[in-house]
Amino acid sequence: MTIERGEQFSAKYGRTGFRRNFSCDGTWRGKRYGVKQIEIYAEKEDSEWLVVTVISRYF
């Protein structure tokens, strides 16, 4: 979902970054958060995306 509908931006080493915020009502490390952000760094190989890194942030 992040790659298909998220914000796309240029990243280091010729990679492409994708970012998307998701509403959530969750707890992480004992704190409650309403937004989970997924950030993905990927490379295009042929017609597919190869995901190199995934970062999750909670707000």
PDB file as gemmi writes it, atoms N, CA and C in Angstrom:
CRYST1    1.000    1.000    1.000  90.00  90.00  90.00 P 1                      
ATOM      1  N   MET A   1       0.832  -1.184   0.000  1.00  0.00           N  
ATOM      2  CA  MET A   1       0.000   0.000   0.000  1.00  0.00           C  
ATOM      3  C   MET A   1       0.883   1.256   0.000  1.00  0.00           C  
ATOM      4  N   THR A   2       2.000   1.217   0.717  1.00  0.00           N  
ATOM      5  CA  THR A   2       2.890   2.380   0.772  1.00  0.00           C  
ATOM      6  C   THR A   2       3.499   2.666  -0.595  1.00  0.00           C  
ATOM      7  N   ILE A   3       3.942   1.643  -1.291  1.00  0.00           N  
ATOM      8  CA  ILE A   3       4.525   1.841  -2.621  1.00  0.00           C  
ATOM      9  C   ILE A   3       3.442   2.234  -3.628  1.00  0.00           C  
ATOM     10  N   GLU A   4       2.291   1.610  -3.552  1.00  0.00           N  
ATOM     11  CA  GLU A   4       1.230   1.860  -4.531  1.00  0.00           C  
ATOM     12  C   GLU A   4       0.569   3.224  -4.370  1.00  0.00           C  
ATOM     13  N   ARG A   5       0.361   3.685  -3.136  1.00  0.00           N  
ATOM     14  CA  ARG A   5      -0.412   4.904  -2.918  1.00  0.00           C  
ATOM     15  C   ARG A   5       0.285   5.963  -2.081  1.00  0.00           C  
ATOM     16  N   GLY A   6       1.519   5.705  -1.678  1.00  0.00           N  
ATOM     17  CA  GLY A   6       2.227   6.656  -0.825  1.00  0.00           C  
ATOM     18  C   GLY A   6       2.926   7.757  -1.603  1.00  0.00           C  
ATOM     19  N   GLU A   7       3.447   8.712  -0.854  1.00  0.00           N  
ATOM     20  CA  GLU A   7       4.244   9.808  -1.426  1.00  0.00           C  
ATOM     21  C   GLU A   7       5.571   9.232  -1.909  1.00  0.00           C  
ATOM     22  N   GLN A   8       6.017   9.645  -3.076  1.00  0.00           N  
ATOM     23  CA  GLN A   8       7.261   9.155  -3.655  1.00  0.00           C  
ATOM     24  C   GLN A   8       8.289  10.274  -3.644  1.00  0.00           C  
ATOM     25  N   PHE A   9       9.565   9.947  -3.312  1.00  0.00           N  
ATOM     26  CA  PHE A   9      10.617  10.949  -3.288  1.00  0.00           C  
ATOM     27  C   PHE A   9      11.951  10.301  -3.650  1.00  0.00           C  
ATOM     28  N   SER A  10      12.900  11.124  -4.083  1.00  0.00           N  
ATOM     29  CA  SER A  10      14.242  10.645  -4.431  1.00  0.00           C  
ATOM     30  C   SER A  10      15.031  10.373  -3.159  1.00  0.00           C  
ATOM     31  N   ALA A  11      15.864   9.339  -3.214  1.00  0.00           N  
ATOM     32  CA  ALA A  11      16.682   8.969  -2.063  1.00  0.00           C  
ATOM     33  C   ALA A  11      18.129   8.765  -2.520  1.00  0.00           C  
ATOM     34  N   LYS A  12      19.011   8.536  -1.567  1.00  0.00           N  
ATOM     35  CA  LYS A  12      20.431   8.319  -1.861  1.00  0.00           C  
ATOM     36  C   LYS A  12      20.639   7.069  -2.708  1.00  0.00           C  
ATOM     37  N   TYR A  13      21.786   7.038  -3.369  1.00  0.00           N  
ATOM     38  CA  TYR A  13      22.251   5.887  -4.148  1.00  0.00           C  
ATOM     39  C   TYR A  13      21.307   5.511  -5.292  1.00  0.00           C  
ATOM     40  N   GLY A  14      20.563   6.485  -5.810  1.00  0.00           N  
ATOM     41  CA  GLY A  14      19.682   6.236  -6.931  1.00  0.00           C  
ATOM     42  C   GLY A  14      18.405   5.480  -6.576  1.00  0.00           C  
ATOM     43  N   ARG A  15      18.135   5.377  -5.297  1.00  0.00           N  
ATOM     44  CA  ARG A  15      16.935   4.664  -4.854  1.00  0.00           C  
ATOM     45  C   ARG A  15      15.741   5.601  -4.821  1.00  0.00           C  
ATOM     46  N   THR A  16      14.583   5.034  -4.641  1.00  0.00           N  
ATOM     47  CA  THR A  16      13.343   5.792  -4.527  1.00  0.00           C  
ATOM     48  C   THR A  16      12.750   5.530  -3.152  1.00  0.00           C  
ATOM     49  N   GLY A  17      12.280   6.588  -2.515  1.00  0.00           N  
ATOM     50  CA  GLY A  17      11.627   6.452  -1.218  1.00  0.00           C  
ATOM     51  C   GLY A  17      10.126   6.591  -1.364  1.00  0.00           C  
ATOM     52  N   PHE A  18       9.417   5.890  -0.501  1.00  0.00           N  
ATOM     53  CA  PHE A  18       7.958   5.966  -0.450  1.00  0.00           C  
ATOM     54  C   PHE A  18       7.565   6.176   1.006  1.00  0.00           C  
ATOM     55  N   ARG A  19       6.554   7.017   1.242  1.00  0.00           N  
ATOM     56  CA  ARG A  19       6.125   7.307   2.606  1.00  0.00           C  
ATOM     57  C   ARG A  19       4.608   7.380   2.638  1.00  0.00           C  
ATOM     58  N   ARG A  20       4.022   6.783   3.667  1.00  0.00           N  
ATOM     59  CA  ARG A  20       2.562   6.840   3.828  1.00  0.00           C  
ATOM     60  C   ARG A  20       2.214   6.778   5.311  1.00  0.00           C  
ATOM     61  N   ASN A  21       1.234   7.582   5.691  1.00  0.00           N  
ATOM     62  CA  ASN A  21       0.730   7.586   7.061  1.00  0.00           C  
ATOM     63  C   ASN A  21      -0.542   6.757   7.135  1.00  0.00           C  
ATOM     64  N   PHE A  22      -0.652   5.973   8.191  1.00  0.00           N  
ATOM     65  CA  PHE A  22      -1.824   5.143   8.428  1.00  0.00           C  
ATOM     66  C   PHE A  22      -2.418   5.509   9.783  1.00  0.00           C  
ATOM     67  N   SER A  23      -3.731   5.598   9.834  1.00  0.00           N  
ATOM     68  CA  SER A  23      -4.398   5.816  11.116  1.00  0.00           C  
ATOM     69  C   SER A  23      -4.343   4.514  11.895  1.00  0.00           C  
ATOM     70  N   CYS A  24      -4.056   4.633  13.166  1.00  0.00           N  
ATOM     71  CA  CYS A  24      -4.034   3.443  14.005  1.00  0.00           C  
ATOM     72  C   CYS A  24      -4.389   3.852  15.432  1.00  0.00           C  
ATOM     73  N   ASP A  25      -4.822   2.904  16.181  1.00  0.00           N  
ATOM     74  CA  ASP A  25      -5.104   3.128  17.591  1.00  0.00           C  
ATOM     75  C   ASP A  25      -4.328   2.059  18.336  1.00  0.00           C  
ATOM     76  N   GLY A  26      -3.015   2.252  18.380  1.00  0.00           N  
ATOM     77  CA  GLY A  26      -2.170   1.213  18.936  1.00  0.00           C  
ATOM     78  C   GLY A  26      -1.276   1.694  20.055  1.00  0.00           C  
ATOM     79  N   THR A  27      -0.610   0.737  20.654  1.00  0.00           N  
ATOM     80  CA  THR A  27       0.342   1.010  21.718  1.00  0.00           C  
ATOM     81  C   THR A  27       1.694   0.481  21.283  1.00  0.00           C  
ATOM     82  N   TRP A  28       2.717   1.279  21.479  1.00  0.00           N  
ATOM     83  CA  TRP A  28       4.082   0.868  21.172  1.00  0.00           C  
ATOM     84  C   TRP A  28       4.973   1.344  22.301  1.00  0.00           C  
ATOM     85  N   ARG A  29       5.691   0.422  22.908  1.00  0.00           N  
ATOM     86  CA  ARG A  29       6.565   0.706  24.047  1.00  0.00           C  
ATOM     87  C   ARG A  29       5.823   1.440  25.166  1.00  0.00           C  
ATOM     88  N   GLY A  30       4.596   1.025  25.403  1.00  0.00           N  
ATOM     89  CA  GLY A  30       3.817   1.567  26.504  1.00  0.00           C  
ATOM     90  C   GLY A  30       3.151   2.905  26.243  1.00  0.00           C  
ATOM     91  N   LYS A  31       3.289   3.462  25.044  1.00  0.00           N  
ATOM     92  CA  LYS A  31       2.656   4.741  24.707  1.00  0.00           C  
ATOM     93  C   LYS A  31       1.614   4.509  23.619  1.00  0.00           C  
ATOM     94  N   ARG A  32       0.542   5.289  23.676  1.00  0.00           N  
ATOM     95  CA  ARG A  32      -0.514   5.194  22.672  1.00  0.00           C  
ATOM     96  C   ARG A  32      -0.234   6.172  21.526  1.00  0.00           C  
ATOM     97  N   TYR A  33      -0.477   5.700  20.310  1.00  0.00           N  
ATOM     98  CA  TYR A  33      -0.243   6.503  19.116  1.00  0.00           C  
ATOM     99  C   TYR A  33      -1.431   6.416  18.169  1.00  0.00           C  
ATOM    100  N   GLY A  34      -1.673   7.503  17.436  1.00  0.00           N  
ATOM    101  CA  GLY A  34      -2.789   7.547  16.502  1.00  0.00           C  
ATOM    102  C   GLY A  34      -2.380   7.442  15.048  1.00  0.00           C  
ATOM    103  N   VAL A  35      -1.072   7.609  14.767  1.00  0.00           N  
ATOM    104  CA  VAL A  35      -0.587   7.559  13.381  1.00  0.00           C  
ATOM    105  C   VAL A  35       0.663   6.684  13.325  1.00  0.00           C  
ATOM    106  N   LYS A  36       0.680   5.794  12.343  1.00  0.00           N  
ATOM    107  CA  LYS A  36       1.856   4.974  12.061  1.00  0.00           C  
ATOM    108  C   LYS A  36       2.336   5.363  10.673  1.00  0.00           C  
ATOM    109  N   GLN A  37       3.597   5.771  10.558  1.00  0.00           N  
ATOM    110  CA  GLN A  37       4.165   6.145   9.265  1.00  0.00           C  
ATOM    111  C   GLN A  37       5.117   5.047   8.813  1.00  0.00           C  
ATOM    112  N   ILE A  38       4.928   4.589   7.591  1.00  0.00           N  
ATOM    113  CA  ILE A  38       5.815   3.594   6.984  1.00  0.00           C  
ATOM    114  C   ILE A  38       6.619   4.290   5.897  1.00  0.00           C  
ATOM    115  N   GLU A  39       7.944   4.131   5.965  1.00  0.00           N  
ATOM    116  CA  GLU A  39       8.836   4.699   4.965  1.00  0.00           C  
ATOM    117  C   GLU A  39       9.622   3.547   4.355  1.00  0.00           C  
ATOM    118  N   ILE A  40       9.631   3.475   3.033  1.00  0.00           N  
ATOM    119  CA  ILE A  40      10.281   2.381   2.313  1.00  0.00           C  
ATOM    120  C   ILE A  40      11.295   2.962   1.335  1.00  0.00           C  
ATOM    121  N   TYR A  41      12.466   2.339   1.284  1.00  0.00           N  
ATOM    122  CA  TYR A  41      13.486   2.681   0.291  1.00  0.00           C  
ATOM    123  C   TYR A  41      13.630   1.474  -0.622  1.00  0.00           C  
ATOM    124  N   ALA A  42      13.509   1.713  -1.938  1.00  0.00           N  
ATOM    125  CA  ALA A  42      13.477   0.611  -2.892  1.00  0.00           C  
ATOM    126  C   ALA A  42      14.219   0.970  -4.174  1.00  0.00           C  
ATOM    127  N   GLU A  43      14.537  -0.077  -4.939  1.00  0.00           N  
ATOM    128  CA  GLU A  43      15.153   0.075  -6.255  1.00  0.00           C  
ATOM    129  C   GLU A  43      14.265  -0.612  -7.280  1.00  0.00           C  
ATOM    130  N   LYS A  44      14.194  -0.032  -8.450  1.00  0.00           N  
ATOM    131  CA  LYS A  44      13.409  -0.623  -9.540  1.00  0.00           C  
ATOM    132  C   LYS A  44      14.278  -1.653 -10.248  1.00  0.00           C  
ATOM    133  N   GLU A  45      13.811  -2.889 -10.306  1.00  0.00           N  
ATOM    134  CA  GLU A  45      14.497  -3.957 -11.035  1.00  0.00           C  
ATOM    135  C   GLU A  45      13.512  -4.533 -12.038  1.00  0.00           C  
ATOM    136  N   ASP A  46      13.841  -4.409 -13.304  1.00  0.00           N  
ATOM    137  CA  ASP A  46      12.925  -4.775 -14.385  1.00  0.00           C  
ATOM    138  C   ASP A  46      11.628  -3.999 -14.178  1.00  0.00           C  
ATOM    139  N   SER A  47      10.517  -4.665 -13.949  1.00  0.00           N  
ATOM    140  CA  SER A  47       9.253  -3.954 -13.740  1.00  0.00           C  
ATOM    141  C   SER A  47       8.758  -4.079 -12.297  1.00  0.00           C  
ATOM    142  N   GLU A  48       9.619  -4.549 -11.394  1.00  0.00           N  
ATOM    143  CA  GLU A  48       9.262  -4.778  -9.992  1.00  0.00           C  
ATOM    144  C   GLU A  48      10.087  -3.883  -9.068  1.00  0.00           C  
ATOM    145  N   TRP A  49       9.564  -3.619  -7.866  1.00  0.00           N  
ATOM    146  CA  TRP A  49      10.298  -2.875  -6.849  1.00  0.00           C  
ATOM    147  C   TRP A  49      10.980  -3.853  -5.904  1.00  0.00           C  
ATOM    148  N   LEU A  50      12.269  -3.645  -5.666  1.00  0.00           N  
ATOM    149  CA  LEU A  50      13.030  -4.421  -4.688  1.00  0.00           C  
ATOM    150  C   LEU A  50      13.163  -3.551  -3.446  1.00  0.00           C  
ATOM    151  N   VAL A  51      12.506  -3.954  -2.365  1.00  0.00           N  
ATOM    152  CA  VAL A  51      12.526  -3.169  -1.130  1.00  0.00           C  
ATOM    153  C   VAL A  51      13.833  -3.428  -0.403  1.00  0.00           C  
ATOM    154  N   VAL A  52      14.555  -2.334  -0.079  1.00  0.00           N  
ATOM    155  CA  VAL A  52      15.846  -2.429   0.575  1.00  0.00           C  
ATOM    156  C   VAL A  52      15.710  -2.169   2.078  1.00  0.00           C  
ATOM    157  N   THR A  53      14.911  -1.170   2.460  1.00  0.00           N  
ATOM    158  CA  THR A  53      14.767  -0.775   3.865  1.00  0.00           C  
ATOM    159  C   THR A  53      13.324  -0.376   4.151  1.00  0.00           C  
ATOM    160  N   VAL A  54      12.846  -0.753   5.351  1.00  0.00           N  
ATOM    161  CA  VAL A  54      11.527  -0.338   5.824  1.00  0.00           C  
ATOM    162  C   VAL A  54      11.698   0.281   7.201  1.00  0.00           C  
ATOM    163  N   ILE A  55      11.140   1.479   7.385  1.00  0.00           N  
ATOM    164  CA  ILE A  55      11.212   2.183   8.667  1.00  0.00           C  
ATOM    165  C   ILE A  55       9.792   2.496   9.118  1.00  0.00           C  
ATOM    166  N   SER A  56       9.482   2.177  10.371  1.00  0.00           N  
ATOM    167  CA  SER A  56       8.170   2.494  10.958  1.00  0.00           C  
ATOM    168  C   SER A  56       8.352   3.568  12.006  1.00  0.00           C  
ATOM    169  N   ARG A  57       7.482   4.567  11.961  1.00  0.00           N  
ATOM    170  CA  ARG A  57       7.488   5.632  12.972  1.00  0.00           C  
ATOM    171  C   ARG A  57       6.071   5.768  13.522  1.00  0.00           C  
ATOM    172  N   TYR A  58       5.990   6.118  14.782  1.00  0.00           N  
ATOM    173  CA  TYR A  58       4.692   6.268  15.435  1.00  0.00           C  
ATOM    174  C   TYR A  58       4.558   7.673  15.960  1.00  0.00           C  
ATOM    175  N   PHE A  59       3.389   8.314  15.705  1.00  0.00           N  
ATOM    176  CA  PHE A  59       3.113   9.664  16.159  1.00  0.00           C  
ATOM    177  C   PHE A  59       1.833   9.679  16.955  1.00  0.00           C  
TER     178      PHE A  59                                                      
END                                                                             
